[in-house]
Amino acid sequence: EQLRHRPWIEVEAGIRANGNVMVQGSDVAIGGVISYAGTKNVGSKVVSEGVVQSAAPVTPGFTWTVADFAPGARFSTEPGYVSHSGNWSVNGAARGIHYVSGNVTISASSLDLRGVTIVATGTVTISGSETRLEPARADLPTVLAGGGNCTTTAINVSGSDTRWDGVLAAPNGGAQINGSKVRGGTMLAANVQISGSDIRIG
């Protein structure tokens, strides 16, 4: 109950990094365990249910990969499926799955991307304000980024007032949140870095 009343950074489901984890900021609340394989940098003001080092990589248990969304693959026949060739700067999107052969940039303000699953072979940057994201279906990711590596970021959330339901997944790269007024569901990445203000995840 204590975690519910902290209005700044909150991750209800816990954090798992198969590499390093950094969680900093003021009034940070993690509703589960912070688990990592590499090194940790967890601020003294971070409240959590524990910080645990576990060297064995944790598999996400998802039933999909980036390749599953490519043209001709198993999700390409879903209603509303669209394939984008090259980088995509999102100014709006129809409901459904959007597969991108490249990087994705979401920098426009007040974008409503509810009912939209974005899968990119590269990186995804969310820097606009008042962005709303929700997957096309509950069993699909909200954002799945195949780019990055263990030392570079695949998903970067730096905008203000960003909200997402579902999963932001970067299984091969890092995920970084350094915006303000961020509220979200689940985050999975090789490395996780969270800093900023007024952020609640979970």
N, C-alpha and C positions, 0 to 999 in steps of 0.2 A: 504493500500500500504506500510505503514511503516513496517508491519509485514513481508512482502515478502522479505525485504532487510536485515533481521536479520538472519545470517547464522548459528546460534548455536542450540538452542532448540526451536522447533516450533510445536505447536499443533493447526491445523487450525480448527478442529471441536469442540474444547473445551474439557473439562474434567469433568466427573461425577464420584464421589465416594460415594457409599451408606454408607460409613464409613468416615475414615479420608483421608486427601489428603496432600501430601508433594511435593512441586515443588521448587527445589533449583538449583543453578548453575549461571553461568554468561551468559548474553545475552539470556535470555529465553523469547520466544514469544508464547503466546497462542492466537490463532485466534478466540476464542470464550470465553465463560464464564467458569470460574472454579467453579463448583458446588459441594458441599459436605454436608454430613449429620452430621458428628461427629466434629472433630477438624481440623483446617488448620495450615499448616506451609508453607507459601508462601514467598519466598525471595523478598527482596526489588528491585532486578533487573528484576523481572518477569513482563513482559508487557502482559496484557490481557484485555478483554472487560468487566471485572468485576469479583468479587469474591463474591459468594452468598451461604449462608447457607440455606439449605432446608432439614428439618428433615424427611419429608416423603420420603421413599424409591422410587427410580425411576426404573420402570421395563424397561428392554432393548427393548422390543418389537420384539425380534427375534422369528422366527418360528421354532426354534429347541432347543433341550437340548442334553446333553451328551448321555442320554438314547436312543435318536432317532438314534444314530449311532451304537449302539451295534449290534452284530450278530443277525439276525432275525428281527431287527427293520426296520423302514421305509427307511432309507438311505442305508441299507446293500445290496440292489439290484442294486445300482448305478454302472455304468461301472468303472472298476479300483478299486473297493472296496477291501481293505485288512484288516484283523483283526490280531493284534499282541497280543499274550498272554504274559503277564509279561512286565517288563521294556524294552524300546527300545532305543538303542543308534544309532542315524541316521547317516549313512555314504552315504546316497543317497536314493531316493525313486521314484518309478514309479508314473506317474500322476494318480490322483484319490484320494479317501478318505482312510485315514489310521486311523483305530480305535485301540487304545492301552489300554489294561487292565493293567494299571500301569503308571509309570513315563516315560517321554521322555527327552532325552539329545541330543542336537544338538551342538557338540563341534568341529566337523571337519571344516577345512577351505574350502572356495570357494565352498560351497554347493548351487546348484541351485534347489530349491524346489518350483519353479513356477508351478502352476497347481496341487498343493498338498494341501489337507486339512488334518490337524492333529487334532484328537480328543483324549484326554487322560482322563482316569478316575482319574489320579493323577496330578502331576505337570509337567510343561514344562520349561526346562532351555535351553536358546540359548546363548552359550558362544563362539562359533567359530567366525572366522573373514570372512568377505565377504560372508555372508549368504543372499540369496534372497528367499523370501517367497511370495506366491500368492495362493489364494484358488482355489480349483478344479472348482468351478463355482462362479459367482458373488453373488449368493444368499446363499452361504455357508460361514462358518467362515474360516479364515486362520489357526488360532489355537484356540481351545476350550479346556480349562483345568478345569476339575471338582474337582480337589484337593484343598488343602488349606482351610483356614477358615478366619474369620474376622481379625485375627492377624498374619496369616502365608501366605507366598507368594505362589501363584499357577503358575504364569508366571514370569520368570526372564530373562531379556535381558541384558546380561553383555558383549557380544562380541563387537568387533569393526567392523564398516562398515556393519551393519545389515540393511536390507531394506525389508519392507513388504507392500503389498497392502491388503486391506480388513480389517478384524477385528481380533484383539487378544482379546479373551474374557475369563475372569475368574470370573464367576458370584458368586462363593462361597468364593473366596479367593482374596488375594492381587495380584497386578501386579506391577513389579518393573523394571525400566530402569536405569542402571548405567553404560552403556557402552559409547563408543564414536562413532561419525559418524553414528548415528542411524536415519533412515528416515522411517516413517511408516504411516499407514492409521489411523485406529480408535482403541482405547483401552477402554475396559470396565472391571471394577473390583469392588470388595467390597471396597478395599482400593487401592489408587494409590500413588506410590512414584517414582518421577523422579529426577535424578541428573546426573551429568556428563558433557560432553562437545560435541559440534557439533552434536546436536540431533534435528531432525525435524520430527514431526508427523503430518500427515494430508495431 
